[in-house]
Amino acid sequence: MSEELELKLLKENEELKKRLDKLEGKNLDGKPTYSFSKISKNDLYNLVDIQKEIGSDTFLDWFSKRIEISKESEDFFHQLILENKDLIYDYNEEDLKVNVIIPILNRVKFKSFDHKFRDFYELQIRYETEKFIFNGTTDFVVSKGLIRSKKPYFFIQEFKKGQINAYPEPQLLAELIAGVELNKETVIKGAYIVGAIWNFVILEKLGKDKYQYFVSENFDSSKIGDLKGIYRNLVFVKEEIIEMIQNEN
């Protein structure tokens, strides 16, 4: 074999290796890449120091704030339950999103031209450390910015029906870690949804690659009391985002 041919084959093998690494989720420099939509709890626990904590008082300020619900909104929620309660656990992901989730989110109206923030669907986010990369498309983010996302404040993951095996908690946590690090903050909020059930989450940064998180009780969106609670919790988030933006300005 000639030296020229040998060099050519070595170069082709190197290019092939780079392509295979990329397909297997490795960056060109060998750094592993994890998609938000596929990351497992084991992956997450191997990458960062993260601990689930129990704290019944953690959500007190969030869930106990008095937020009035209009008669029009209450009638809307009764009708939403009536139309979907017998189908919600048989909906596929898009059915659940269109028929249940988006109507709730639109009722909250996560959009303000005055304060320049809105809701983003299918937003691409990337967070890179010296050890790994989190990358992918998020289901729902409330973020500063109207044309493009500038600072993510609140994540929801993900619109799945109740019987699905993939559990959204680690996926949400990866997004929250990316959000809190990109924002250079110490606390961020989110929620995940499985069928009719919503859980709210608070993630706190304790140090470099070290976090703790809290998960709320279940809120069943097929029950009027819980659905109104979901709405109040989301309105609180909206008001908190407005306050944060005002303080930033």
C-alpha positions as CSV (number, residue, x, y, z in Angstrom):
1,M,0.0,0.0,0.0
2,S,1.4,3.4,-1.0
3,E,1.9,6.1,1.7
4,E,-0.5,8.4,-0.2
5,L,-3.2,5.7,-0.2
6,E,-2.6,5.0,3.5
7,L,-3.0,8.6,4.4
8,K,-6.2,8.9,2.4
9,L,-7.7,5.8,4.2
10,L,-6.7,7.2,7.6
11,K,-8.4,10.5,6.8
12,E,-11.5,8.8,5.6
13,N,-11.6,6.6,8.8
14,E,-11.2,9.8,10.9
15,E,-14.1,11.4,9.1
16,L,-16.2,8.3,9.5
17,K,-15.5,8.2,13.3
18,K,-16.6,11.9,13.6
19,R,-19.8,11.1,11.9
20,L,-20.5,8.1,14.1
21,D,-19.7,10.1,17.2
22,K,-22.2,12.7,16.1
23,L,-24.9,10.1,15.5
24,E,-24.2,8.5,18.9
25,G,-24.6,11.9,20.7
26,K,-21.0,12.9,21.0
27,N,-19.6,16.3,20.1
28,L,-16.7,16.5,17.7
29,D,-14.4,17.0,20.7
30,G,-15.7,13.9,22.3
31,K,-18.0,15.7,24.7
32,P,-21.3,13.8,25.2
33,T,-24.5,15.5,24.1
34,Y,-27.9,14.8,25.7
35,S,-31.2,15.7,24.2
36,F,-33.8,17.2,26.5
37,S,-36.5,14.8,25.1
38,K,-34.4,11.6,25.7
39,I,-32.3,12.2,28.8
40,S,-32.9,9.7,31.6
41,K,-32.8,10.2,35.4
42,N,-29.6,8.0,35.5
43,D,-28.0,10.2,32.9
44,L,-28.8,13.3,34.8
45,Y,-27.6,11.9,38.2
46,N,-24.3,10.8,36.6
47,L,-23.7,14.3,35.1
48,V,-24.6,16.6,38.0
49,D,-25.0,16.4,41.7
50,I,-28.8,16.7,42.0
51,Q,-31.1,15.7,44.8
52,K,-34.8,15.6,45.2
53,E,-35.9,17.2,48.5
54,I,-39.1,17.0,50.5
55,G,-40.5,20.3,51.6
56,S,-44.2,20.9,52.2
57,D,-43.6,24.7,52.8
58,T,-41.5,25.2,49.6
59,F,-44.6,25.9,47.5
60,L,-46.5,27.9,50.1
61,D,-45.8,31.4,48.7
62,W,-46.5,30.1,45.2
63,F,-49.7,28.2,45.8
64,S,-51.3,30.3,48.6
65,K,-51.4,33.7,46.8
66,R,-54.9,34.9,46.4
67,I,-55.8,35.1,42.7
68,E,-59.3,35.8,41.8
69,I,-61.0,33.7,39.0
70,S,-63.7,35.4,37.0
71,K,-67.1,33.8,36.4
72,E,-66.3,33.7,32.7
73,S,-63.0,31.7,33.4
74,E,-64.7,29.3,35.8
75,D,-67.4,28.6,33.2
76,F,-64.7,28.1,30.6
77,F,-62.9,25.5,32.9
78,H,-66.2,23.6,33.5
79,Q,-66.7,23.4,29.8
80,L,-63.1,22.3,29.2
81,I,-63.5,19.4,31.7
82,L,-66.9,18.4,30.2
83,E,-65.5,18.2,26.7
84,N,-62.3,16.3,27.6
85,K,-62.6,14.2,30.8
86,D,-63.7,11.0,29.1
87,L,-61.0,11.2,26.5
88,I,-58.0,12.8,28.2
89,Y,-56.2,9.5,29.0
90,D,-56.7,8.3,25.4
91,Y,-55.4,11.4,23.7
92,N,-52.1,11.2,21.9
93,E,-49.5,14.0,22.5
94,E,-50.9,16.4,20.0
95,D,-54.5,15.8,21.0
96,L,-53.7,16.5,24.6
97,K,-51.8,19.7,23.6
98,V,-54.5,21.1,21.4
99,N,-57.6,20.1,23.4
100,V,-56.5,20.6,27.0
101,I,-53.1,22.2,27.5
102,I,-53.0,25.1,25.1
103,P,-56.5,26.3,26.1
104,I,-55.4,26.6,29.7
105,L,-52.2,28.4,28.7
106,N,-54.0,30.7,26.4
107,R,-56.4,31.6,29.2
108,V,-53.4,32.7,31.3
109,K,-52.1,34.6,28.3
110,F,-48.3,34.4,28.7
111,K,-47.7,37.3,26.3
112,S,-47.0,41.0,27.1
113,F,-46.0,43.6,24.5
114,D,-45.6,46.1,27.3
115,H,-43.1,43.9,29.2
116,K,-41.7,42.2,26.1
117,F,-42.1,38.5,26.9
118,R,-44.2,35.6,25.5
119,D,-44.7,31.9,25.3
120,F,-42.5,29.9,22.9
121,Y,-43.3,26.5,21.6
122,E,-40.6,24.1,20.2
123,L,-37.8,26.4,21.3
124,Q,-34.3,25.2,20.6
125,I,-32.0,25.6,23.7
126,R,-28.3,24.6,24.2
127,Y,-26.3,24.5,27.4
128,E,-22.7,23.4,27.3
129,T,-20.2,22.7,30.2
130,E,-16.7,21.3,30.1
131,K,-18.1,17.8,30.6
132,F,-21.4,17.6,28.6
133,I,-23.9,19.4,26.4
134,F,-27.7,19.7,26.9
135,N,-29.4,20.4,23.6
136,G,-32.8,20.1,22.0
137,T,-36.3,21.4,21.5
138,T,-38.3,22.3,24.5
139,D,-42.1,21.9,24.6
140,F,-43.1,25.2,26.1
141,V,-41.1,28.1,27.6
142,V,-42.1,31.5,28.8
143,S,-39.2,33.8,27.9
144,K,-38.2,37.4,27.7
145,G,-38.3,38.6,24.1
146,L,-41.0,38.8,21.5
147,I,-39.2,38.0,18.2
148,R,-36.6,35.6,19.8
149,S,-36.1,34.1,23.2
150,K,-33.6,36.1,25.3
151,K,-34.1,34.7,28.8
152,P,-36.2,31.7,29.7
153,Y,-38.2,32.0,33.0
154,F,-40.5,29.0,33.1
155,F,-40.6,25.6,31.4
156,I,-43.4,23.0,30.9
157,Q,-42.5,19.5,29.9
158,E,-44.3,17.7,28.3
159,F,-47.5,17.0,26.5
160,K,-47.8,13.2,26.8
161,K,-50.7,10.9,27.4
162,G,-51.0,9.1,30.7
163,Q,-50.0,5.6,29.5
164,I,-46.7,6.6,27.9
165,N,-43.6,5.1,29.4
166,A,-41.2,8.0,29.0
167,Y,-41.3,10.0,32.2
168,P,-41.0,13.8,31.8
169,E,-39.4,14.7,35.2
170,P,-35.7,14.3,34.2
171,Q,-36.4,16.0,30.9
172,L,-37.8,19.0,32.7
173,L,-34.9,19.0,35.2
174,A,-32.4,19.2,32.3
175,E,-34.2,22.1,30.9
176,L,-34.4,23.9,34.3
177,I,-30.7,23.3,34.8
178,A,-30.0,24.8,31.4
179,G,-32.3,27.7,32.1
180,V,-30.9,28.6,35.6
181,E,-27.3,28.4,34.2
182,L,-28.0,30.4,31.1
183,N,-29.8,33.1,33.2
184,K,-27.0,33.0,35.8
185,E,-29.7,32.7,38.5
186,T,-30.1,30.4,41.4
187,V,-33.8,29.5,41.3
188,I,-36.2,28.6,38.4
189,K,-39.7,27.1,38.2
190,G,-41.4,24.7,35.8
191,A,-44.0,22.0,35.5
192,Y,-44.5,18.6,33.9
193,I,-47.7,17.0,32.6
194,V,-48.7,13.3,32.3
195,G,-52.2,13.0,30.9
196,A,-54.5,15.0,33.2
197,I,-51.9,15.3,36.0
198,W,-49.7,18.4,36.5
199,N,-46.8,18.6,38.9
200,F,-45.0,21.9,39.6
201,V,-41.3,22.0,40.2
202,I,-38.8,24.4,41.8
203,L,-35.1,23.9,41.1
204,E,-32.4,25.6,43.1
205,K,-28.7,25.9,42.3
206,L,-26.5,25.1,45.3
207,G,-23.1,25.3,43.7
208,K,-21.1,24.3,40.6
209,D,-23.1,21.4,39.0
210,K,-25.0,21.0,42.3
211,Y,-28.7,21.4,42.5
212,Q,-31.8,20.4,44.6
213,Y,-35.4,20.3,43.4
214,F,-38.9,20.1,44.9
215,V,-41.9,18.5,43.3
216,S,-45.5,19.6,44.2
217,E,-48.5,17.5,44.9
218,N,-50.5,16.3,41.9
219,F,-53.0,18.6,40.3
220,D,-55.7,16.7,38.3
221,S,-56.9,18.9,35.4
222,S,-60.0,16.8,35.0
223,K,-61.3,18.1,38.4
224,I,-62.5,21.6,38.7
225,G,-60.8,22.5,42.0
226,D,-57.4,21.3,40.8
227,L,-57.9,22.9,37.4
228,K,-58.5,26.3,39.1
229,G,-55.4,25.6,41.2
230,I,-53.4,25.0,38.0
231,Y,-54.6,28.2,36.6
232,R,-53.8,30.2,39.7
233,N,-50.3,28.7,39.9
234,L,-49.7,29.7,36.3
235,V,-51.1,33.2,36.8
236,F,-48.7,33.6,39.8
237,V,-45.8,32.7,37.4
238,K,-46.9,35.3,34.9
239,E,-47.1,38.0,37.6
240,E,-43.7,36.9,39.0
241,I,-42.1,37.2,35.5
242,I,-43.6,40.7,35.1
243,E,-42.1,41.7,38.4
244,M,-38.7,40.2,37.5
245,I,-38.6,42.1,34.2
246,Q,-39.5,45.3,35.9
247,N,-36.7,44.8,38.4
248,E,-34.2,44.0,35.6
249,N,-35.2,47.2,33.8
